Amino acid sequence: MYKAPVGKISVAKTLSNHEVSDDFQNKDRQITQELSIKVLNAKDSEPKSLKLENTTTLSQTTGQIYRVGQQVILKKISGNYQIVTLKRDALIIALVVLFIGFLISFERFKASLFLLLSLILNLLYFVIVIAFNVEFNPPVILLFGLLSVIFAASSLLFVLGPTRQMLYTFITTVLTTALTFSIVLFVLKMTGNSGIHFEYLDYVTQNPSEFFFVGTMISVLGAIMDGTGDIVAGLFGLDRQNKLNKINMTSKDYIKSGISIGQELIGTLTNVLFMIFMAETLPMTLLLLRDGNSWSYIATVGLNLGLLQTIISAIGIVLAVPITAVFTSFALARSHQGKGISL
């Protein structure tokens, strides 16, 4: 399966363990290990076992402390073997199997199957778009904007099926996302991107501002779709109850109900986004603090873009409430009028 040599650590012996410190008096411990490795897929001309030294720190910021039983990917460089990384596919496969097991246990089999198919297709769409971008270098905003629409349509179609509920959720998601980015881009244009440092975006070889908005577009779409889906589902559930109990509600009543549902969601979804932002930025923030950087510098370098992305997502969630409530309420009203039911 692997072309590169794969080894299993049979012995991990600590040769040295001593305290080190940097220019800012941050203390750590440097550890040197001697590893005995059995090569699992060695060819006839390759060694069946190796002895390698591994030097890292206790914090493992610049390396890895290895344990007996772990499998590693090896590479031969200038005649000597080196450890490239841990072999993690077994853990990932185990987690995927666990996820599928829980999904099938708590969901209907058909619903679970469609959800898994949706995830696989979305991953396939993403890989195709990335490959297309690398090969042809098209306008990334247009390309990933189209991908976002495909993500929303595919996910909702497989989860909700070809229903009016799916259609209303899709339309309100796209409308809210478009309006959110129109407002954000207008504000940034009017302020000349003042205080926003797109140049600190990691690992980008093309226009950093475009790729920031591409990533934000996909994350905002997911947050908005979560909110619109709940509001539309709530209004459809209310509509079914009204039909069973022969209760007539006006469009205004449906709008009030939709906004009430949305108000319950805003706080939760916004807090979830903020917690994700804190979790993503915590390691870099701690590292910058320990290196003696000021909070103003950290806010500029480490928190600036992540906080902006969170704020944009929060704006989208707030806008989703009135847009979804109004659109779905009037759509339900029109469908009732078409059936001769008074609202």
FENRASUL-V85448 format. One record per pair of residues at least 24 apart in sequence whose ideal C-beta (glycine too) atoms are under 10 Angstrom apart, sorted by the first residue. I is the first residue (numbers start at 1). J is the second residue. D is the distance in whole Angstrom. If there is no record, write none. Layout:
i	j	d
I	J	D
I	J	D
This chain:
i	j	d
1	41	8
1	89	9
2	40	9
2	41	6
2	73	7
2	74	10
2	87	8
2	89	9
3	41	9
4	41	9
4	73	5
4	74	7
4	75	6
4	76	9
4	84	7
4	87	10
5	37	9
5	39	5
5	40	8
5	41	6
5	42	7
5	43	9
5	46	7
5	47	9
5	50	9
5	72	9
5	73	8
5	74	4
5	75	8
5	76	8
5	81	7
5	84	10
6	37	10
6	38	10
6	39	7
6	40	5
6	41	5
6	42	9
6	71	6
6	72	7
6	73	6
6	74	7
6	87	6
7	35	9
7	36	10
7	37	4
7	38	6
7	39	5
7	40	6
7	41	9
7	42	9
7	48	10
7	49	8
7	50	7
7	52	9
7	70	9
7	71	7
7	72	5
7	73	8
7	74	5
7	81	8
7	83	8
7	87	9
8	36	10
8	37	7
8	38	5
8	39	8
8	40	6
8	68	9
8	69	7
8	70	7
8	71	5
8	72	8
8	87	9
9	33	9
9	35	6
9	36	7
9	37	6
9	38	8
9	52	9
9	54	10
9	66	6
9	67	7
9	68	6
9	69	7
9	70	5
9	71	8
9	72	7
9	83	9
9	86	10
10	35	9
10	36	5
10	37	7
10	38	5
10	49	8
10	68	7
10	69	8
11	35	7
11	36	4
11	37	9
11	38	10
11	51	9
11	68	7
12	36	8
12	37	10
12	54	9
12	65	8
12	66	6
12	67	6
12	68	5
12	69	9
12	70	8
13	51	10
13	68	10
14	65	9
15	53	7
15	54	10
15	55	9
16	55	9
17	58	8
19	58	9
20	57	7
20	58	10
22	290	9
22	291	8
22	292	10
23	291	9
23	292	8
24	289	10
24	290	7
24	291	6
24	292	5
24	293	10
25	290	10
25	292	9
26	59	9
26	287	10
26	289	10
26	290	5
26	291	8
26	292	9
27	58	10
27	59	10
28	56	10
28	57	5
28	58	6
28	59	5
28	60	10
28	61	8
28	62	10
29	56	10
29	57	6
29	58	4
29	59	8
30	55	7
30	56	8
30	57	6
30	58	8
30	62	10
30	63	10
31	55	7
31	56	6
31	57	7
31	58	6
31	60	9
31	63	9
31	65	6
32	56	8
33	63	10
33	64	10
33	65	7
33	66	6
33	67	10
35	66	6
35	67	10
35	68	9
35	70	10
35	72	8
35	83	8
36	68	9
37	66	9
37	70	10
37	71	9
37	72	7
37	74	7
37	81	8
37	83	8
38	71	10
39	74	7
39	81	9
40	71	7
40	74	10
40	87	9
41	74	10
42	74	10
46	74	10
46	76	9
46	81	9
47	81	8
50	74	7
50	80	10
50	81	5
50	82	10
50	83	10
51	81	10
52	80	9
52	81	7
52	82	7
52	83	7
54	82	10
54	83	7
59	287	10
59	290	10
61	283	9
61	287	8
111	158	9
111	159	8
111	161	10
113	158	9
114	157	9
114	158	4
114	159	7
114	160	10
114	161	8
115	155	9
115	158	7
115	159	6
116	158	9
117	154	9
117	158	6
118	151	9
118	154	6
118	155	5
118	156	9
118	157	8
118	158	4
118	159	6
119	154	10
119	155	9
119	158	9
121	150	9
121	151	9
121	154	6
121	155	9
121	157	10
121	158	8
122	147	9
122	150	8
122	151	6
122	152	10
122	154	6
122	155	7
122	158	9
124	154	10
125	150	6
125	151	7
125	154	7
126	150	10
126	151	8
126	218	9
133	206	9
133	214	10
137	206	8
139	210	8
140	206	7
140	207	8
140	210	5
140	211	6
140	213	9
140	214	5
141	181	9
141	207	9
141	209	10
141	210	6
141	211	9
141	213	6
141	214	7
141	217	8
143	214	8
144	210	9
144	211	9
144	213	9
144	214	4
144	215	8
144	217	6
144	218	7
145	177	9
145	178	9
145	181	9
145	213	9
145	214	8
145	217	6
145	218	10
145	221	10
147	214	9
147	217	9
147	218	8
147	221	10
148	173	9
148	174	9
148	177	7
148	214	9
148	217	5
148	218	6
148	219	10
148	220	9
148	221	5
148	222	9
148	225	10
149	173	9
149	174	6
149	177	9
149	178	10
149	221	9
151	217	10
151	218	7
151	221	7
151	222	8
151	225	9
152	177	8
152	221	6
152	222	9
152	224	9
152	225	6
152	228	10
155	221	10
155	222	9
155	225	7
155	229	10
156	225	7
156	228	10
156	229	8
156	232	10
159	229	8
160	229	8
160	232	9
160	233	9
163	236	9
164	232	9
164	236	8
164	328	10
164	331	8
164	332	9
164	335	7
165	229	9
165	232	6
165	233	7
165	235	9
165	236	5
165	237	10
165	328	9
166	229	9
166	232	9
167	232	9
167	331	9
168	228	8
168	229	10
168	231	9
168	232	5
168	233	10
168	235	9
168	236	8
168	324	8
168	327	7
168	328	5
168	331	6
168	332	9
169	225	7
169	227	10
169	228	5
169	229	5
169	230	9
169	231	9
169	232	5
169	233	8
169	236	10
169	324	8
169	328	9
170	225	9
170	228	9
170	229	10
170	232	10
171	228	9
171	232	10
171	323	10
171	324	9
171	327	7
171	328	9
171	331	9
172	224	8
172	225	9
172	227	9
172	228	4
172	229	9
172	231	8
172	232	7
172	320	7
172	323	6
172	324	4
172	325	9
172	326	9
172	327	5
172	328	7
172	331	10
173	220	10
173	221	7
173	222	9
173	224	5
173	225	5
173	226	9
173	227	9
173	228	5
173	229	8
173	232	9
173	316	10
173	320	8
173	323	9
173	324	8
174	221	8
174	224	9
174	225	9
174	228	10
175	224	9
175	228	9
175	319	9
175	320	9
175	323	6
175	324	9
175	327	7
176	220	9
176	221	9
176	223	10
176	224	5
176	225	9
176	227	8
176	228	7
176	315	10
176	316	6
176	317	9
176	318	10
176	319	5
176	320	4
176	321	9
176	322	9
176	323	5
176	324	7
176	327	10
177	217	7
177	218	10
177	220	6
177	221	5
177	222	10
177	223	10
177	224	6
177	225	9
177	228	10
177	316	6
177	319	9
177	320	9
179	224	10
179	315	9
179	316	8
179	319	6
179	320	9
179	323	7
180	216	10
180	217	9
180	220	6
180	221	10
180	223	10
180	224	7
180	312	7
180	313	9
180	314	10
180	315	6
180	316	4
180	317	9
180	318	9
180	319	6
180	320	8
180	323	10
181	213	7
181	216	8
181	217	7
181	220	8
181	312	8
181	315	10
181	316	8
183	312	9
183	315	7
183	316	9
183	319	8
184	213	8
184	216	8
184	220	9
184	308	9
184	311	9
184	312	5
184	315	7
184	316	9
185	213	8
187	315	10
188	213	10
188	308	9
195	299	10
195	300	8
195	304	8
195	308	9
196	300	10
196	304	7
196	305	8
196	308	6
197	300	6
197	301	7
197	304	5
197	305	7
197	308	10
198	304	9
198	305	7
198	308	10
199	305	10
200	300	8
200	301	5
200	302	8
200	304	7
200	305	6
201	304	10
201	305	6
202	284	10
202	305	9
208	305	9
212	305	6
212	308	8
212	309	8
213	309	9
213	312	9
215	305	9
215	309	7
216	305	9
216	308	8
216	309	5
216	310	10
216	312	6
216	313	8
216	316	10
217	312	9
219	273	8
219	276	9
219	309	6
219	310	9
219	312	9
219	313	6
219	316	9
220	273	10
220	309	8
220	312	6
220	313	5
220	314	9
220	315	9
220	316	5
220	317	9
220	320	10
221	313	9
221	316	8
222	313	9
222	316	10
223	269	6
223	270	9
223	272	8
223	273	6
223	276	10
223	310	10
223	312	9
223	313	5
223	314	8
223	316	6
223	317	6
223	320	8
224	269	9
224	313	8
224	315	10
224	316	5
224	317	6
224	319	8
224	320	5
224	323	9
224	324	9
225	316	10
225	320	9
226	265	8
226	268	10
226	269	6
226	272	9
226	317	8
226	320	9
227	261	9
227	262	7
227	265	5
227	266	8
227	268	10
227	269	6
227	270	10
227	316	8
227	317	5
227	318	9
227	319	9
227	320	4
227	321	7
227	323	10
227	324	7
228	262	9
228	265	10
228	316	10
228	317	9
228	320	5
228	321	9
228	323	8
228	324	5
228	325	10
228	327	9
228	328	9
229	265	10
229	320	10
229	324	9
230	261	7
230	262	8
230	264	9
230	265	6
230	268	10
230	269	9
230	320	10
230	324	9
231	257	9
231	258	5
231	259	9
231	260	10
231	261	5
231	262	5
231	264	10
231	265	7
231	320	7
231	321	7
231	322	10
231	323	9
231	324	4
231	325	6
231	327	10
231	328	7
232	258	8
232	261	9
232	324	6
232	325	9
232	327	9
232	328	5
232	331	9
232	332	10
233	261	9
233	328	10
234	258	7
234	260	9
234	261	4
234	262	9
234	264	9
234	265	9
234	324	10
234	325	10
234	328	9
235	261	7
235	324	8
235	325	8
235	328	5
235	329	7
235	331	9
235	332	7
236	328	8
236	332	8
237	261	10
238	332	9
239	328	9
239	329	10
239	332	6
239	335	9
239	336	8
242	332	10
242	336	10
242	341	10
242	343	10
243	336	9
243	341	8
248	336	9
248	341	8
248	342	6
248	343	7
249	329	9
249	332	9
249	333	9
249	336	10
249	343	7
250	329	9
250	333	8
250	342	9
250	343	6
251	326	9
251	329	5
251	330	6
251	331	10
251	332	8
251	333	5
251	334	9
251	336	9
251	343	6
252	329	8
252	333	10
252	343	9
253	329	8
253	343	9
254	325	8
254	326	9
254	328	7
254	329	4
254	330	8
254	331	10
254	332	6
254	333	7
254	343	8
255	322	8
255	325	5
255	326	6
255	327	10
255	328	9
255	329	5
255	330	8
255	333	10
256	325	8
256	329	9
257	325	8
257	328	10
257	329	8
258	321	7
258	322	8
258	323	10
258	324	6
258	325	3
258	326	8
258	327	9
258	328	6
258	329	6
258	332	10
259	321	6
259	322	6
259	324	9
259	325	5
259	326	9
259	329	10
260	321	9
260	325	9
261	321	8
261	324	9
261	325	8
262	317	9
262	318	9
262	320	7
262	321	3
262	322	8
262	323	10
262	324	7
262	325	6
263	318	10
263	321	7
264	321	10
265	317	7
265	320	9
265	321	8
266	314	8
266	317	6
266	318	6
266	320	9
266	321	7
267	317	10
268	317	10
269	313	8
269	314	8
269	316	10
269	317	5
269	318	10
269	320	9
270	310	8
270	311	10
270	313	8
270	314	5
270	315	10
270	317	6
270	318	8
271	314	10
272	313	10
272	317	10
273	309	9
273	310	5
273	311	9
273	312	10
273	313	5
273	314	6
273	316	10
273	317	8
274	307	9
274	310	6
274	311	10
274	313	9
274	314	8
275	310	10
276	306	9
276	309	10
276	310	8
276	313	9
277	303	8
277	306	5
277	307	7
277	308	10
277	309	7
277	310	4
277	311	9
277	313	9
278	303	10
278	306	9
278	310	9
280	306	6
280	309	10
280	310	10
281	305	10
281	306	5
281	307	8
281	310	10
